[in-house]
Amino acid sequence: MKIRIIGGGPAGMYFAILMKKADATHEIAIFERNGPDDTFGWGVVFSGKTLANLRGADEPSHAEITRDFEAWDNVDVVHRGEKISIHGNSFSGIARIRLLKILQRRCEELEIEINFRTEVADIESLRRDCDLLVGADGVNSTVRQEFADHFKPSLSTRPNKYIWFGTNQLFHGLTLTFRQTPAGVFAAHSYKFDKTTSTFIVECDPLTWSNAGFAAMSDEDARSYLADVFAPDLEGESLLSNNSKWINFALVKNSNWHFENVVLLGDALHTAHFSIGSGTKLAMEDAITLKDCFDQTSKIADALKRFEEARRPVIEDYQAAAYESMLWFENARQYVHLSPIELAYSLMKRSGRVDNGELTKRDAEFMARYESAKSA
Ligand SMILES: Cc1cc2nc3c(=O)[nH]c(=O)nc-3n(C[C@H](O)[C@H](O)[C@H](O)COP(=O)(O)OP(=O)(O)OC[C@H]3O[C@@H](n4cnc5c(N)ncnc54)[C@H](O)[C@@H]3O)c2cc1C
């Protein structure tokens, strides 16, 4: 099969790897607008279950990904300067650039062609010249745009502002930190992803953002403002910028996932709010499911239909959980009157997917502490 993939992120490269492994005669080429060493973002998160899926799909890349990643089992909630830890949550982090490098090397090993610094100008011609065209070109997908009449995408821009930083302060676990200021409430989502660096995402509602005066502030001034807000948590470390800018989360859905010989994968197809840390995981698991569908049939139309049937319910479930989580953060100012233990409890239950029984199973001590605070 002649496969053309636009986008050399986790979704595109992982799909190429799995297809080439399944059948070395597939002729696969990836087109990526960035260079091999260009990077954006900091660390990405995987759950224990995702890692098991990656092991099943491709042992060599799984071995590399898990070789020196950072694993943790705690969510820490910091409110009014008090830290509450909730254990029993299995996650791990790896630098995005490291993940991309592992996948690039694996593509090389399998002799998959990657055309870096290549933007496809004529997508329709590429489509006509191949058996399968995969749009794995991220949240602002041009493939989705080009064939919008077929995919019928819905894009909604959410009100909260957020900005990705790194820091050398190490957060051992997924740490959710709340700081109340005269401007409003700031929340930070942070976790370490290698021996020296953590991701540090700051989120706030539009009122807080405008009260703080960010509209008239340079990116550099915003960075030092936020370093001051989170000074007690950063303990002297600075916030590191990688062209970090305020953005609004875009919620992407598509009515149709494929048409003729074109299919979308990863962020091009769907997004889920970063507070459940699943963008990269979902992108790679999409690739696994699509490849599994090609194991079942070599007919492209059938495989794409099966892909949508199998994957849509999973994605819709994730998006529903992520939506609840996103709403919680959009309304964070309504929760900060809670005590630290109550806020931590509310956060753990925000997606509507974790009940008291599950929380007790994960961390009985935390639940006992919460129950006793509630009845006090
Ligand atoms: C600024 C930013 C920072 C992020 N940082 C993190 C982070 O630190 N941690 C985390 O967990 N998640 C992060 N994410 C989210 C995460 O990257 C995605 O959820 C995940 O990577 C989805 O994988 P993907 O392969 O579908 O898309 P992407 O990883 O976005 O890959 C799409 C690729 O397509 C390429 N591309 C796009 N259009 C074209 C075109 N027309 N021609 C050729 N190539 C094209 C892009 O350069 C990109 O390499 C970040 C996202 C953004 C936008």
Ligand as a Chemical Component Dictionary entry (heavy atoms), coordinates in Angstrom:
data_LIG
# 
_chem_comp.id                   LIG 
_chem_comp.type                 NON-POLYMER 
_chem_comp.pdbx_formal_charge   0 
_chem_comp.three_letter_code    LIG 
# 
loop_
_chem_comp_atom.comp_id 
_chem_comp_atom.atom_id 
_chem_comp_atom.alt_atom_id 
_chem_comp_atom.type_symbol 
_chem_comp_atom.charge 
_chem_comp_atom.model_Cartn_x 
_chem_comp_atom.model_Cartn_y 
_chem_comp_atom.model_Cartn_z 
_chem_comp_atom.pdbx_ordinal 
LIG C1  C1  C 0 2.455  24.602 21.842 1  
LIG C2  C2  C 0 2.109  23.207 22.277 2  
LIG C3  C3  C 0 2.852  22.627 23.290 3  
LIG C4  C4  C 0 2.522  21.361 23.736 4  
LIG N1  N1  N 0 3.266  20.858 24.735 5  
LIG C5  C5  C 0 2.901  19.672 25.257 6  
LIG C6  C6  C 0 3.583  19.167 26.376 7  
LIG O1  O1  O 0 4.541  19.761 26.891 8  
LIG N2  N2  N 0 3.125  18.024 26.910 9  
LIG C7  C7  C 0 2.040  17.324 26.369 10 
LIG O2  O2  O 0 1.650  16.263 26.896 11 
LIG N3  N3  N 0 1.421  17.759 25.294 12 
LIG C8  C8  C 0 1.799  18.908 24.730 13 
LIG N4  N4  N 0 1.102  19.404 23.690 14 
LIG C9  C9  C 0 -0.014 18.616 23.123 15 
LIG C10 C10 C 0 0.539  17.440 22.356 16 
LIG O3  O3  O 0 1.581  17.870 21.556 17 
LIG C11 C11 C 0 -0.502 16.761 21.456 18 
LIG O4  O4  O 0 -1.676 16.426 22.153 19 
LIG C12 C12 C 0 0.059  15.478 20.852 20 
LIG O5  O5  O 0 1.376  15.683 20.473 21 
LIG C13 C13 C 0 -0.785 15.038 19.666 22 
LIG O6  O6  O 0 0.006  14.367 18.709 23 
LIG P1  P1  P 0 -0.238 14.536 17.148 24 
LIG O7  O7  O 0 0.780  13.704 16.498 25 
LIG O8  O8  O 0 -1.667 14.310 16.855 26 
LIG O9  O9  O 0 -0.017 16.082 16.864 27 
LIG P2  P2  P 0 1.299  16.979 16.992 28 
LIG O10 O10 O 0 2.196  16.466 18.051 29 
LIG O11 O11 O 0 0.819  18.377 17.098 30 
LIG O12 O12 O 0 2.040  16.744 15.600 31 
LIG C14 C14 C 0 1.573  17.279 14.391 32 
LIG C15 C15 C 0 2.760  17.517 13.509 33 
LIG O13 O13 O 0 2.317  17.931 12.232 34 
LIG C16 C16 C 0 3.169  18.943 11.758 35 
LIG N5  N5  N 0 2.403  19.714 10.783 36 
LIG C17 C17 C 0 1.300  20.465 10.999 37 
LIG N6  N6  N 0 0.827  20.961 9.848  38 
LIG C18 C18 C 0 1.656  20.518 8.883  39 
LIG C19 C19 C 0 1.697  20.690 7.469  40 
LIG N7  N7  N 0 0.771  21.410 6.839  41 
LIG N8  N8  N 0 2.688  20.097 6.769  42 
LIG C20 C20 C 0 3.628  19.354 7.410  43 
LIG N9  N9  N 0 3.638  19.153 8.743  44 
LIG C21 C21 C 0 2.657  19.725 9.466  45 
LIG C22 C22 C 0 3.568  19.719 12.973 46 
LIG O14 O14 O 0 4.779  20.399 12.796 47 
LIG C23 C23 C 0 3.687  18.614 14.017 48 
LIG O15 O15 O 0 4.989  18.109 14.106 49 
LIG C24 C24 C 0 1.438  20.644 23.170 50 
LIG C25 C25 C 0 0.730  21.208 22.130 51 
LIG C26 C26 C 0 1.052  22.475 21.681 52 
LIG C27 C27 C 0 0.257  23.073 20.555 53 
# 
loop_
_chem_comp_bond.comp_id 
_chem_comp_bond.atom_id_1 
_chem_comp_bond.atom_id_2 
_chem_comp_bond.value_order 
_chem_comp_bond.pdbx_ordinal 
LIG C1  C2  SING 1  
LIG C2  C3  SING 2  
LIG C2  C26 DOUB 3  
LIG C3  C4  DOUB 4  
LIG C4  N1  SING 5  
LIG C4  C24 SING 6  
LIG N1  C5  DOUB 7  
LIG C5  C6  SING 8  
LIG C5  C8  SING 9  
LIG C6  O1  DOUB 10 
LIG C6  N2  SING 11 
LIG N2  C7  SING 12 
LIG C7  O2  DOUB 13 
LIG C7  N3  SING 14 
LIG N3  C8  DOUB 15 
LIG C8  N4  SING 16 
LIG N4  C9  SING 17 
LIG N4  C24 SING 18 
LIG C9  C10 SING 19 
LIG C10 O3  SING 20 
LIG C10 C11 SING 21 
LIG C11 O4  SING 22 
LIG C11 C12 SING 23 
LIG C12 O5  SING 24 
LIG C12 C13 SING 25 
LIG C13 O6  SING 26 
LIG O6  P1  SING 27 
LIG P1  O7  DOUB 28 
LIG P1  O8  SING 29 
LIG P1  O9  SING 30 
LIG O9  P2  SING 31 
LIG P2  O10 DOUB 32 
LIG P2  O11 SING 33 
LIG P2  O12 SING 34 
LIG O12 C14 SING 35 
LIG C14 C15 SING 36 
LIG C15 O13 SING 37 
LIG C15 C23 SING 38 
LIG O13 C16 SING 39 
LIG C16 N5  SING 40 
LIG C16 C22 SING 41 
LIG N5  C17 SING 42 
LIG N5  C21 SING 43 
LIG C17 N6  DOUB 44 
LIG N6  C18 SING 45 
LIG C18 C19 SING 46 
LIG C18 C21 DOUB 47 
LIG C19 N7  SING 48 
LIG C19 N8  DOUB 49 
LIG N8  C20 SING 50 
LIG C20 N9  DOUB 51 
LIG N9  C21 SING 52 
LIG C22 O14 SING 53 
LIG C22 C23 SING 54 
LIG C23 O15 SING 55 
LIG C24 C25 DOUB 56 
LIG C25 C26 SING 57 
LIG C26 C27 SING 58 
# 
